[in-house]
């Protein structure tokens, strides 16, 4: 039979071990894990609101600083996004893929007639993000070509492409001559410049429409849009083109975003490798 002292020590030992284990996991990580599990289980969908810092602090009885740390960590992981003045929301999953497929090829494979309308074609300077993505200095001149993509005569995407002006200034003339409304930009680069494009680093996430985007895509201002950002490399490994595509996104909260009247997944916005060209 155990002595009273032995009976007392055993539960105390377990209690100390349990306390040490609890202290090994910071509170903010426990809260993050709970939110992460809800997102992974699809209990909350892209576009759904996430509790604010104050709500998290009140619910979990933690400081505002801890709650802020929770959301900052989830934002770094790409699980949530903060919208100034609106709150924090579940983010659309970012997708990285390298399979090249043209806009024209994509829509043709779905039995749709496509065309492009050139909105802007000019040489610009001080476009810092685009220059950085192409590995150029911030003051480097760039060719900017903005096109409205149409599928079955409905706005499908608003696309802006940037190329180094030192190498591809002739693309402005091609665009203004409406060649890029009919011919793949990839084909123009290959046939006119001898540049063969090989692969793309791509990110897909959610954004909101400003007045310019809303006008051309036919959506309300601040409406959610799907954003596709790509750096496309040549067979020599050189960053040749940086493209930003924006497409209408509806029914985000249901988890079935649509572009126009069709689900985005059916139109190629998924890990099929849609490339901003064609």
N, C-alpha and C positions, 0 to 999 in steps of 0.2 A: 504494500500500500504506500502511495506517495505521501511524503511529509507535506504539511501545510505550506512550508516555504517553497517546495518544488512546485506545488500546484499554483502558487501565486506567480512564480517566475515565468512559467511557460507562456501564458497569455500575454504577459508584459513584453516578452521577447517578440512575439508575433506582432504586437502592436507597434513596437519600435520599427520593425522591418517594414510594415505597412506604411508607416509615416514617412520613412525614407523614400519608398517607391512613389508615394504621392507627390513628394517634393521634387522628384526627378522630372516631372512633366509640368512645365510652366502653365499657368492658368490660361494664358492667351492661346497656347497651342491646343488646349482642350476645347476651347470655344471654336477655334479655327477648324478643328477636326469635326466638330458637330455640324458646322455650316457646310464644310466640304462634303460630308456624307449625305446631307440633304440635296446638294447639287448633283452628286454622282448618282443618287437614287432617283433623280428627276422629280423630287418633291417640289422643287422650285426650278423654273425654266428660264432660259435666256430672256432678259427683259423684265423679269420679276424683281421687285424691290427687296433689298436686304436690310435687316434692322440697322438703324442708325447707331452712331457711337453712343448716344444717350440711352437709346433703347437697350443696347447690349450691356451697357454699364448697369442699368437698373435691373435687367433680367438676371444677370449673372453676379450682381453685387461686386463689381470691380470698378476701378477708377476709369475716368475718361481716357487717360493715357493708355491704359491697357486695352480698352476697346478700340482706340485709334490704331494701336499696334496690330490688333486682330485684322482689321480691314486693310491696313497697309500691306500686310503679308499676303492676304488673299488677292489683293490687286497685283502684287508683284508676280504671283503665280498665274495671273491671267484669268482667274476664276470670277472676279467681280470687276466692275468699272465704276469710277466715280464721275458723276455729271454735275458740274458746278450749278448750284442753286436748285438741283432736283433730288439728289441723294445718291445712294449706291445701289447698283443693280447687278444681277447675275449676267456675266459677259458671255457673248457667243464664243464657243471654243475656237481657239486659234489653230489653224491647220497649216502645216508646212509640207510642201510636196514639190517634186521636180519634173513630173511628166508633162512635156509640152504638148498642148493641143490648141489649135487656133480657134478664135471666135467663130469664124466662118465654118470650119470643120465641125465644131461643136453643135451649132444650130442646124447645119445640114444633116447631121446624124439624127436629129430629132424631127426632121421633116419640115423645118421652118426656113423661109426665105429671109435672108438678112442683108442689111446694107448699113453704111455708116454716113453720117453727116458731119463734115469738118466744121467745127465752131471757131477754133483758134489754131493758127499756124504761124509761129514767129520765133525769133531768137530773143531770149531774155537773159538777164543777169541777176545775181543775188538771190537765187532760189536755193537757199541753204540746205534744206533737207535733201532735195533731189541731187544736188551736187555731192553732198556727203555720201549718199547711197551709191553714187557712181565712182566714188573714190577721187573726187576732184576738189579743188579749192573752192571756197564759198563764192568767190567772184567769177568763177569760170562761166563763160557764156554757154547757154544750153538751148537746144531746139525744143520748143514746147508745142505739142500737137494735142489738141483737145477734140474729141469726137463723141458724138451721140450715137450709140449703137441702137439699131432698130431691128426687131424681130417681128415678122408679120406686120410691119408698119407700126408697131407699138414700141415706145421707149423701153429698152431692156437694160442699158447701162450707160453711164457717163464715164468716159475714159480719158485720162490725161497721160501722155507719154513724154518722157524727157530723154534726150540723147545729147552727147557732147557736140556742141556746135562746131568745134574744130575739125571733127571728122565727118559730120552728117548734115551740114548746112543745106545741102540740096534737098533734104526731105521737106523743107518748107515749101519749095517750089512744087514738089510732087503733091503735097497736101492741098495747096491752093489751086492746083490744077485738077483737083478732085480725083487724082489717081488713087489716093488712099481711101476714097469712098468705095472703091471697087477691088483694089489689089491689097493683098496682105502686106503689112509693114515688114514682116519677116522676109517676104519675097523681094521687096524693094531693097532691103539691106543686103540680101544675098546677091541679087542680080546686078544692082547698081554699084555696090561697094565691096563685094566679095567677102562679106562677113556672114558666116554661118553661125546661127545661134544654137546653143546646145542644151542648156538647162536653166531653171529659174529657182531662186529662193523666194518663197511666197508666204505671206501671212494673210489670214482671213479673220476679220473681226467686225464688230458692229460700230456704227457711228450714227450721227444725226444729220439731216438735210438742212443746209443753210438756204438762203433765198435763191441763190444761183442753181444749186442742185435741185431744189424743189421745182423750179421753173421748168427745167429740161426733163426731169423724170416724171413730172406730173403728180407729185406727192405734196402733202402739206409741209410747211416749214417745221422743223424739229422732228419730222417723222423718222423712224429708224431706217437705216440703209445698211446694206452689206458692203463692207469695204475690203477690196483686194489690193494688196501692195506687193509688187514684184520687182526684184532686181534680176534681169535676164543677162546671162553670160554667153560669150562666144565660145567656140570650140577651143580657143586659145586661153580660156579662163579669164578673159577681161570683162568687167562689168560694162555692158554696152547700152542697156536701156533700163530706165526705171519707170514703171507704170503704176498708176493709181486708178482703180476702177470702183465705181459706186453703182449699186443696183438697188431698186426698191425692195423693201423687205416688209412683208405683212404677216400677221398671225405669229409674231415672234413669241408671244407668251405661250402659245400652244405647242411650241417646239417644231412647227412646220412652216418656216419662213417661205414666202413666195416672191418671185420676181415677176412683176406684171400679174398675170392670172395663173401662173404655173409655179409649183414648188421649186425652190432654188436647187434642190438636189437633182430634180429632173432636168434643170437647165445647165447643170454642170458645176454649180457652186457646192463643191464637196471635195473629197480627196481624189477627184478624177483628173485634176491638173489643168484647169482652165487658164489660158494665157491671154493677156490683153493684146491681141493683134488680129489681123484678118480683114 
